[in-house]
Amino acid sequence: MAVSVAEALCDDAALLVEAGTGVGKSLAYLIPAVRFALAQGRKAVISTHTINLQEQLFHKDLPTVARALGLEFRTALLKGRANYLCRTRLRRAIEQATDLFNQAEVRQLHDLLAWSRDCGEGSLAELPPELEISPKVWAQVCSENHVCTLRNCGPSCPYQAARLRVQEADVVVLNHTLFFGLLALAQELESEESEVQDEVPGFIFPNDFAVLDEAHTMETVAAHQLGSSLSQAELKYELLRLFNPSTRKGTLRHYATPRLLQLIDDAQNAAELFFESARADCRLDENRGTVRLRRPGWTQDDLSPALRVLADEVLSMARVCEEEVPEAELKDTAARLLAYAEVVREMVELTYLDARVYWAESAGQEGRFMVLRAALVNVAPVLRERLFESGRCCICTSATLATGERGMGYFAGRVGAEAARTLRIGSPFDYAEQMRVVVARSMPPPPPASEPEFYLQELVGHIRRSLEETQGRAFVLFTSYGLMRQVAAELRAFCAERGWPLLVQGEDRTRSRMLSHFRENIGSVLLGTDSFWTGVDVPGEALSNVIVTKIPFESPGNPLTEARCEDIAARGGNAFRDYSLPEAVLKFRQGVGRLIRSRSDRGLVVLLDSRITSKFYGQRFMLALPREAKREFI
């Protein structure tokens, strides 16, 4: 793999690599990437999907490479600017404290001030656990485009220092969301200063090259990042941040002319009425948590004009402002308002309906708020041009890129990498000794093919017997929250009697805390949906059993999935054969891949979907399993 990566780098070629668990793919791309970056004076951009892998690359793998090669090189972890404290904004927030915050929030400001004197890199992730800083307070002190500049803040400002580290780094680590967000903006860095005009262009930096690990997720991340969204809760917060009539506080209170207050009030009322009408017009309610938007002008847009008028007023105030920092803050406020206005207009007019899918969904507690979203239906043309036929090296790797007899052709076609070189490397693990696969042919098919209550009891019975065999120590993977909650209710007393902690996604712990608890308490049983099928690494005896309750077909009610299937059908394809089935195979491979993570791991995979043996497509899933693994049918 390292040789293939080196050859692709030297040729500025695109490369797809499927490398099984245990190959050591991180080192296989980092070593040639580092040497190439140093030899050619080019920046290596390493993008991952999960925070865990980012942290591993930055804090473990890159230092290992440095020691192994005996080389010195500069590394940086790239985050969005809102992750960094801005001392200029902090100072201004303290000056305006009575206009913006209550007493508890003022105390948080002073806690931040004390921390800022010795805050390391000054990022949100570095805040000490004892410092409880509300999102409202952080939003007033984090870096923002027009205010936090090198001229205003100086090179010691956390964001400016981070930006300098990134510019000087030989290797930059970031996540897919930020990578594709920067790619969508078609700019090298989020910066105020212009770059040298004769530099060779790159993906996000001049003359860079990219390695995308966990590449199986890139299509969906790119689809969302190349689209847009409008959150009712976020917009409400932004407008109340300007001026809250209940508390009489806000960033614009200092400029509170009667006209300005009236325009802010108009915008707040327009936002409330817009979302209320939009919810009714698209019939979004507790029974329909997601609604596809198909007709331009589906609701009345009285919001974007109000936002534009308010933005114009704020810009007028900025023009007559004599102080540099307040002027920059006013310009930043106006820019955000105009951006919101443009998104509102797009969401109502469905401006890019030929290329994007639009939908509304409920969000927040009890679905109180609404979010409007747009995603790119087919990312292949965009990524083909910007990544794979750009004349710059782009390497994509994952443990799961192939879907069977088509090899990596399916993945390549979905992301526009048809012309890329390909390489498949199996795992070095001894699956004949390490993995046993149990296929439950006796399970009834999922509803509606069988009675829901009968299906549930049979499913729970199989899960209990499997848990007894491994004494807990299991992941139980679901495709829906509803079934997961039903099974959790049936298992709670059973697990409690045996002293096995039962961890259920969405109950009382975050994903990372669930995993920490699972690793630390041998015998735990974790019930999870989508996010636990992939990107989870639990080597050792804590995980000895992966139970797959259903083949992970995408929900047909998902608007992006629906639109992709429509797009395939419109081009003469078969949506099930050409999309739903290969997507399910990839996700199935990811789920099964949670079990064996090291040479010493042992365990079983239990498949509780009888369609694997009864349906014509079931063989695709059987072939996706490690061929050496022992199989048992019950």
N, C-alpha and C positions, 0 to 999 in steps of 0.2 A: 504493500500500500504506500509506504514512504517513497519508494522508487517511482511509482505512478504519479504521486503528488508532485515530486520533484520534476518529472518530465513535463507535466501540465504547466507548472510554474515557468519553466524555461521556454515553453512554446506559447505562453499566454493563451492556453487552451481551457475549455470547460471540461470538467471531469465529474462523473457520478460514481461514488464508491459505496457499495453495501458491505459493511464489515460486521460480522457477527459479534455478539457479546463475548468479551474476553480477548479480542484481537489486540486491544490497546490502541484504538484508532486515534485517540487524542494525541498521543505521542507520535503516531505515524504521520499526522499532518503538521503538528507543531514543529517538529525537528526540521523538516525541509523548509517550512514556511519561515522560521526564524533565520535560518542560514541564507535563504534567498533574499529576505528583507534586508539583512545586513550587507550582503554582497552587492545588491542592486540599488540600495538606498530607497527602497519602496516600503510602504506601510502595509503590514498584514492586518486585515480586519477579520476577526474571528467572531462569528455570530452563533448564538445558541438559543434554544427555546426556553429552557428552564433556568431558574435562578441557581439551583443546585449545581448544574454543570458550569455556569459562569463562575461561581465561587471556586469550584474545583480547578478550573483552568487557570484562574488568576492567582489563587493562593497556593496551589499544590503543583499542578502540571508544569506551568511556566518556570517556577523556580527549579523544578527537577530538570527541565531542559537546560537551564542555565548552568547548573552544576555538571550535568552529564557532558555538555559540549565544552565546558570551560570558557564560555563566552559571556560578555556583559552586553545586555541590551535593555532598552527601556520599554516598560509595559504600562498600560493605562486601562482602567475600567470606565467605559463611557456610559453615562446616564443622562437622562433629560435634565435640562437646567432647573426644573421645578424641584429636583431632589436636593439642591444646594442652598445653603443659607446665603443671603446677601446682606452684608453688614450695613450697607447704605440704606436699604429698605428697613432693616431692623432699627437703625438709629431714627429713621423718619417715623416708623410705627410707634416708637417710644415717645417721640415728640407729639404725636397725634393721639396718644393713648386714650385721652378722655373723649375724643371724637369717634373712636373705633371700638373700644373694648370695655367689658365689665371688669370688676375688680379681680376675679379669678384669672381672667385672660391677661390682665396687666402683670400679675405675678408670673405667669408663664413667659411673658416678654422679658422680664428681668432675669428669669432662670436662663433663657436663651442668651441674654447678654453675658452672663457669667460664663456660660459654656463656650461662647464664641471666642473668648480670649485664649482658649486652648482646646479647639474642637477638631483637631486632626484635619481631615479633608473637608469637614463641615457639611457632610451629607446627612440626609434624614435617617439613613440606615445606621449612622453612628451615634444617634442620640442615646444617652444612657437610659436604661429601663425606668429609672426613677423619675425621669423627666417626662411628664405626660403633657404633650403639646397638642392642642386641638387642631383639626384641619383648618379651621377659620384663622387661627393665629399663624400657622405655618404659611398659609396662602398669602399673608401680608408681609412675610419676611423672606420668602424664597426668591431666587433669582428670576427676573423678568426681563424681557428683551430690551426695551428702551431705557430702563433704569440701570440695570446691572451691566455697565459697560466698563471697558478697561479705563477709560477716561474718568468716569464717575467713581469707580470703586478701587482702582489700582490692582496690581498683579497679585496682591496677597488675599484678595477676596476669594472665598472658597470656589465659586464657579469659575472665575477667571484663572485661578491656579489650576483647577481641573482641566480647563480648556487648554491651557499651556501644556500640561502633561500629555494630553491627547495629541496635540499638534507635534510635540517632540518625540512621541512614542514610536518605537519600531513595531510594536504589536498592540493592537487595541481590541479589547473584548467588549462585546455588547450583546443585546438580545435582538431577536427577530423583529419584535414590534418596533424598536427604535431604528433598526437597520432599514426596514421597509418604509417606515415613516420618513426617514431622511431621503430615501430613494424617491419617495412620492413627491417630496418638496423640490427635487431636482436641484439640490445645492450641496456643496461639499461639507459645510458645517453650519450650524445655527450661529451666525456671527454678524457683527455689524461692520467689520473692516473688510474691504475687498481683498481678494487673493491676487497673487501675481498672475497676470493675464496669459503668459506664455507657458504656464505649467501644463503638463499632460493631464487631461481630465481623468477622473476615477469614478468609482461607484458613489462614495460619499467623501472621500479625500482625494487630493491630487495624486495621480499615479499609484493608486492602491491596488490591492488584489484581495479577494474575499474567500473565506472558508465558512460554509454554513453547515454546522453540525446539527443533529436532530432535524435533518432536512425534510423528513416526512411531514412536518407541520407547516412547511413554508407556504404551501398553496393557500391554506385558509388564513394564515396571518397576513399574507400579502393582499388577499382579497379584501380584508377589512381595512388594512392600512392604506390601500389605494382607493378606498371609498370614503365615507364620511358618516358623522353621527350628530344627533342633537338630543341632549338630555334635559328634560324638564327640571329635574332637581339641580343640575349644574347651572342652568341659566337662571333659575330662581336665586340660587346662591350668589351668582355674579351680580345680579341687579340689587339684591339686598346689601351686598358688600359696598356698593356705591352709596346707598343711603337706606337705612332701615327706619321706616316711619314709627315703628313701635318703640325702638330704643333711642331714636334720634341720633344714631351714630352711623358712620360710614366714611369711606375714603374721600368723598366729595363734600362732606359737611362743611369743610373750610371754605368751599366756593358756593355755598348754599344760597344762590339768588332764587327769588320766587320762580323765575322761568325754569331754571335747572331742576328744582325740586318737582315742579309740575311735569317736566319731561320724564324724569325718573319714575314718577308715579304713573304716568301714562304708559311707559314701557312695562312696568310691573303688572299693571292691569291688563295690558294687551297680551302679555305672556300667559297670565292666568286664564283669560278668555280663549286664547288660541288653543292651549292644550285641552281645555274643557270641551271646546267645539270639535277639535281633532279626534279626541277619544270617542265622542258620540258619532262623528261622521264615518269613522272607520269601524265602529262597533267593537271597540276593544273593551272587554270586561273580564270578570273573574272566570268566565267560561271560555274565553278566547284570549289567552295571554299573549298571543302573537298573531298579527294580522298582516298579510301581504298587501302592499299598496300598488295598484296597477293603473289607476286612472289619473293623469295629470289634472291638477286643480281639484283634487279630491276633498279639499277643505279650503276655507277662506283664509287668506294671508293678510291679517291686519297687524301682524307682529313685526315683520321686517321693516315696514315704513317707520314704525315707532322707534325701532332700534337705530335706524339710519339718522333720523332727526336728532335723537339723543347724542349719537356719535358726532354729528356735525357741531352741536353745541359744545361738546367737550373739546373738540379740536379748536374751536374759536377761542375757548378759554386758554388752551395751550399756547396759542399765538401771542397772547398778550401777557403771558406769565414771564416774569423776569428772572426766576430762579431755575437753574438747570434741572435739578432732580424733580421738582414738581412738574415741570414742563414735560419731562420724559415720562413720568407716571401718567399724565393726562393723555399723551400720545398713545401710550400702551393701552390705556382703557378704551380709547376711541378705536384702536385697531381691533381689539377683542370684540367690541360691539358690532363693528362692520363685518367681522368674520362670522359672528352669529347670524347676522342679517342675511348674509349670503347663503349660509347653510339652510336657514328657514326657507328661503326662496327655492333652493334646490329641492328640498324635501316636499314642498307643496307642488311645484311644477314637474317634479320627477325629471329633472333636466337631462339626465344621461340614461334614460330608460332603456335605450338600445344596448347599453353595455353593463348597466348596474341593476341589481335587484333591490327594491325598497320595501321596508316593512316597519311596523310599529310594534312595540312590545311593552309589557308592564314591568316595572322595576320598583325597588324599595320595599319596605314593609307593607304587606298586604296589597302589593301592586298599586300603591297610591300614586306613583309617578309614571310618566310615560317616556320612552326613548324612541326616537326615530332613527333608523339606520339605513345605510346604503353600502353595498359591497359589490366588488367587481365580480361578475359572473365567470368570466374566463380570463385568468391572469396570464395565460400562455403568451399571447402576442406582446404584452408589455414586458414580461420577464425575458422573453426571447431576445427582444431588442436591447434591453438595458443590462442584462446579466450575461446571457449565453452567446450572443453574437456581437458583443461589444468590442471584441479584440483584446479584452483583459481577462486574466485568469479568474475563474470562479469554480470553486470545488464544493460539491454538495455530498454530505455523507450521513449515514444513519445505519442502524442495525436492520432496518426494514424499508427497503425501496423497491423490492421485487414482489410481484404478485403471483408468480407461478410460471407457466409456460411462456408468457410474454417477457419474462425477465424484468428489466427496469423500463421497458417500453411504455407501460402505463404511466408511471411517475414522470418520465421524460416528456411525454405528450401533454400532461396536465400543467407542467411548469414551463414549457417551451424549450426544453433542453434536448430536442431530438438529435441535434448534431454533436452533442457532448460525447466524449469518450466514456466508457463504462468499465467497471471492475467489480466483481463479486468475490468476497473472501468469506468462507465459512467460519464457524466458531471453533476454537481449539478444545472446547469442553468435551468430555466423554459422556454424551447424553445416554448411551446405553447403560452406564452405571449410575448416572446422576438423576435421570428423569424417568418417571413412569406416567403414562397418560391413561386416564380412565374415561371411557366414553359411555354415557348412560343411555343405551338404546331403549331402555324401559321407560324413560321419561315420556309423559304425554306431550304432544306439541303445544306450543304457547297458545293462549287464547287469541282469537276467537275459535280456533280449531278444537279446543277442549274447554270444559267448564272452568271458569276462573278459580273457584274454591277448590276443586279437585286438583287443578294444576298447582296451586299454591301449596297444598298439603304435600303433594308428591315432591315438589321442589325442596321444601323445608326438610322432608325426611331424608332426601339424598344429601343435603348440606350437613345435617346433623351427623349422619353416619361417616361422612368424610372428615368432619372436624374431630370426631372421636378417634379416627385412625391416626391423625397427626397431633392430637392433644392441642387443638386450637392452631395457633401459628399459621393463620391463613388470611389471604385476601379473598373476598367474595366480590366478584366484579359484575355490575349490573349495567343495563342500558337505559333504565328509567328510574327516577326517584320514587315513583309510586310503588313499584314492585319492591324496591329496596326497603322502603319504610314498612311495608307489609311483612317482609321476611324478618326485619329487625324486631318487630313486635313479637313474632313467633319464637325468635332465638334468645330474647333477653333473659328469661328465667333459666333456660337451658344452659347458657354460658355462665350465668351467675352461680348456679349450683356447682359448676366445675371450676370456678375461680378464674375463668378466662375473661379478661376485660373485653367488652364489646364496644367497638368504635364505629360510629355511623356518620358518614359524611353529612354535613349540614346541620348537625345537632348542636354541639357546644364547643367545638374546637376548630381551629383553622386547619388547612391541609398539612402544613408543616408541623403543627403541634400533634396532629393525629399520628404522623409518621414517627415523630420523636417518641411518643408514648408507646407506639407499636414496637419500636426497636428496643426500648428499655424494659418492656414488660413481656417476657417470653410467655407464649400461650395466648397472646392477644388475637382477636378476630376482628378484621377491619372490613366493613362493608362500604364500597365506593362505586361511584359512577364514572363518567367520562375521564376526569383528570387523573384517575388512578390506573387507567389502562396503559399509560405511557409516562416516561420521564421519572419513574420512581425506582430507586435503587436501595434494596434491603438485602445485602449479602448476609450469610450466616444462618444460624438456626432459628432466628426470629420468624423467618418466612419459609415454610416447608410445604405449603399447599396453596395453589392458585385455582379457585373455583370460578369457572366461566358459566354464568347462568343462561346467557343467550348469545347467539351470533350477533356481533355488534353492527347490525345494519343501521345506517343513519335514519333518523325519523323523517318520514316523507313530509311531515308538517313543517320541517325547518325550511324557511324561505330560500336560503342560499342553496340547500340541497335540491329543493324543488326547481329553482331556476336553472341550476346546472343540468338537471335531468331534461328540462324543457329545451335547453340549448343543444344538448346531444341529439334529442329526437328531431329537432328542427334541421339538423345537419345530416339526418338520415341514419343515425346510430340507434342503438338499443340501450336505453338508460340503465336497465338492470345489469346487463352484461358489461357495458362499457364504463359504468361508474359505481353503482351501488355495490355490486359484488366485489370488484377489486378494492374499493375503499374498506369494505368489511374485512377482507383478507388481511390488508395491511394493519388494521387496528387489532384484529385477532392475533396476529403475530406479535404485536407490541404487548398485548395482555399476557400471552403465554411467556413472553420474554422477561416478565417480572421475576420468574422463579429462580432460574440458575444465573447467578451473578458472579460466581467465583468457582475455582476448581474444587473447592471442598463442599460446595452446596449439594444437598440432596433433597428430593421432594417429588410431589406429584401434581399433575395438572388434571383437574376434573372438569369434563365438558358435559353440561346438563341440558344441552339442546339436541334433541333427537333428530332434528333436521340434518345434522351432520352426517347421519347414516341413512336417512330416509329420502332426502331430496337429491335431485340430479346435481346440484351445485355443491353438495356436501363434501365431495372428494377434493374440491379446491382447498377446503380448510384442513382436511386430513393431510394433504400434501404440503401444507404450510407448516406443519409440525416438524421438529427435528426428526429426520428419518430413522436415526439410530435409537430413539427413545422407545422403551417397551410400551406396548399397547395392550389394554385390557378392556373388554366390552362387558357391560353388566346390564 
